[in-house]
Amino acid sequence: MPLDLAMSVLSAVEFILWAVLAFLFWTKKLQRRFPAMSAYLALRVGSMPILLLLLFGQAQHWFNDYCFVVYFFAYWAVYMASAIMLFFVCMEVFQTALSAFSGLRRFGIVVFRWAALASVVVSFSTLSYAHRGLLIIPDIAYGLMRSVSVVELCLLGFLCFSMNALRLSVRDMSFGISLGFGLMCTNDLLHSMLISVFTSLIAPDQLIYESMILVALGTWTLYFALPEPARLPVVMPVNSTIYRWNEIASALGHTGTQVAAPQPAGSFFLTDVEDVVEKVLNRALKGSESKP
């Protein structure tokens, strides 16, 4: 099969999978738990037919090749918007995974935002900015996606290592969403490193890139189609490490309440002695006054 025909077939299959995923996601009303994921699916489902139409128009030389210009800006705009939405999806997954630990969740969100900011700063500081003009847009888009991909992979690693402590099942929806994005982010990182070698749209690496996207979409399809097991309430012993960390994180950022300090025991004793002495003196004064 020619490469261009194979890419067309894979792109059509990808659009069908995005549509199926959106249908399953909204049918199960998962948008209430993951609104950012819902917006991400809406962006991909709504933009992909337009991008495919522009790509076909580019091949057919529609509108005096203006389809290429429109496709260029539309593709990279959707790419950068997807990277931004991915950050908010990561936050949703993190909050859902730590829903039973309010202290760690609140403290972790603060750390999560700073880690994302640091990742963006490091990614953009390492860009070469060798291209000028409009060609700098792909460099910025790849840098943004690279920084968010690092955050997503760190989140996936955190869920894998702490799954037992968080009482999180492998079939949990939050883990499934993170797993799918982990496959996509790994794919994007590899693609961004190889893009300087394979620049053609129908190069062999594009087939590998598209195939990995289909694998990630297939993973999501299984998670969205199968029933999600109910998450059992988390029961922790008081002496467990995660319970202590949750209590410490809950205490961080809260001002302590003012508690009245109890009066020392010695002051109570002195007060009693003074009362006794005062009573004795009063009785002595009364006795002396009653004498003739």
ABEGO torsion letter per residue (X at the ends): XBAAAAAAAAAAAAAAAAAAAAAAAAAAGAAAABAAAAAAAAAAAAAAAAAAAAAAAAAAGBGGGAAAAAAAAAAAAAAAAAAAAAAAAAAAAAAAAAAABAAAAAAAAAAAAAAAAAAAAAAAAABAGABBEAAAAAAAAAAAAAAAAAAAAAAAAAAAAAAAAAGBBAABAAAAAAAAAAAAAAAAAAAAAAAAABABAABAAAAAAAAAAAAAAAAAAAAAABBBBBBBBBBBBAABAAAAAAAAAAABGBBBBBBBBBBBAAAAAAAAAAAAAAAAAAAAAAAAAABX
